[in-house]
Amino acid sequence: MHQFGFIAIFMVLAVLVPVSMLLIPYALTLAGIKPHRPDKVKNDTYECGVRTVGGSWVRFNFRYYYFALSFLIFDVEAVFLFPWAVHARQLHWFGFGAVLVFVAIITVGLAYEWRKKALEWK
Amino acid sequence: MAVSALATGCQPPGFFDGQNLWHEWVVNFFPRIGDSICRGMGGHADGGPPNWLIYLVLGFLGSLIVVNIAALGVPFVVLLERKLLGRFQNRIGPNRVGPFGLLQPVADALKLMTKEDITPAAADKIVFALAPLAFAIPIILMFAPIPWADHASLANLDIGILWVIAVTTAAEAGIFMAGWSSNNKYSLFGAMRAVALLVSYEIPLVLSLLGVVLLAGTLNLSEIVLDQRFAPNILWQPLGFFVFIIAVSAELNRAPFDQLEAESELVSGFHTEYSGMKWAMVQLGEYAALIGFSAIIATLFLSGWKGPLWIPGYIWLVTKMAFILCAFIWVRATIPRMRIDQIMAFGWKFLLPLSIINIFATAAEVIAFPDALPYWLIPINIAFAGACVVGMAKLLGFQPKTRKIVIPGRPVIGDDTPGRIVPLMRGGN
């Protein structure tokens, strides 16, 4: 477990370094080296140089809905497969057969999805 | 005992074969540093500082080295990419600042630091400021379990692979935060595409890793390297390598899968509104992920720090990483960007079945030869991988299409007459 202590120290440093990198420009602004002159046009949302029409926090048709559902299923499958992969030698052909059946059930689902054209980006 | 922090901690005397020779220092550079810090603090003597203090100092110094590999490696990878892209496009690339343009990263850093930071008035300011951090921090964390040489990973995690996958996936939240908080339509599209890409390519990525896990029987990255003492995993796992490297380039949002930044249509997607140091942070995350994943690919498939000659392990690892980086850049310069529907179809209909086939082929091999795989399996594996890729492509009806361009009075471009090559760009076709 003491390896995770190193991870904890690393996490502190991994947070501190980017945060301090973002603080450098702030300090440079205070020192007057970096300009800070916001105006209305500059702070406008970029849209090819024309004035922005409407916001973007609207109801949005995200098309990967079915993909996200299948992603959940396959990700859970992968979580189950990792312990088997570590011990595949000891579990021998019985484990192989069990996992084959498990994956086959999910793959049939994938084939059904494919057949029903749920894997098309519409 | 698995001790780490780029070091072995205070190893008992005699852990390293040989004496305090200089070449032994070079080979075991990282463990030696940790060892001498430990000894210098009096780790073995009675009445020395308490163990937790040594632990903290070792962890801190090791973390400092690894953070710097990530943060200082990035500008030079950017320079390498610009140089190589220049060469690929028949240009010279950056060559003005310093000898051969080597000081370009320094100039870039200075420019980005002194550039005005613009936050759009319509943006969600807090999320907008936090997003680059949420993107860069997990990417830096991914470097923790990578073994740089023998006994030289920051944390010798037993779940090293899972840690890398978990942490790099968390970075996707940063991309979505950036895209959503900008309140810009391009950024929102980019963020949506990023999530679509993530859900499609995470599965082949994870499943193609399973082949390596099956071979090694462990999730520990150092032990996976040690397991490749006979031959690198790419020879046993050609299909897994093929799927993994494609899935990684999609996870890294690199060409040909960079639909979420797509300069020509989304104006760099989720970081359209970013400028100055926040933009640099996004860039840091992207290129640090590139470095980290090339280290992971080298570790998992190209036998990591192990090499045939008497050369220090970290030099082997960096050499292999450089090859993989150049391959990624080559791919970026060569292959045009795919459409988003093509990308999704490619992930789900091509890579996912291939990775499932790979798992069971590898599992059958491993169970049939539990001690060590025989060498005659290598050509069989490579032939099997080639047959799978070609067969799957035929099954799905992927065909290399040639398009004829006929202009009256000019030679025909793209006709399939054998032995006739019509240059496209030169001579004004």
Interface residues (C-beta under 8 A of the other chain):
Chain A: H2 Q3 F4 G5 F6 I7 I9 F10 M11 V12 L13 A14 V15 V17 P18 V19 M21 L22 I24 P25 L28 T29 I33 K34 P35 H36 R37 P38 K40 K42 N43 D44 T45 Y46 E47 C48 T52 G55 S56 W57 F60 F62 R63 Y64 F67 A68 S70 F71 F74 D75 A78 L81 F82 A85 V86 H87 A88 R89 H92 W93 F96 V99 L100 V103 T107 L110 W114 L119 E120 W121
Chain B: A2 S4 A5 Y55 L56 G59 F60 G62 S63 L64 V66 V67 A71 M113 T114 K115 E116 D117 I118 T119 P120 A121 A122 A123 A129 P132 L133 A136 I137 I140 L141 A144 L154 A155 N156 L157 D158 L162 W180 S182 N183 N184 K185 Y186 S187 L188 M192 V195 A196 V199 S200 E202 I203 V206 L207 L210 V213 L214 G217 T218 L219 V267 T272 E273 G276 M277 K278 A280 M281 L284 I340 D341 M344 A345 W348 K349 L352 I356 I359 F360 A363 A364 V366 I367 P370
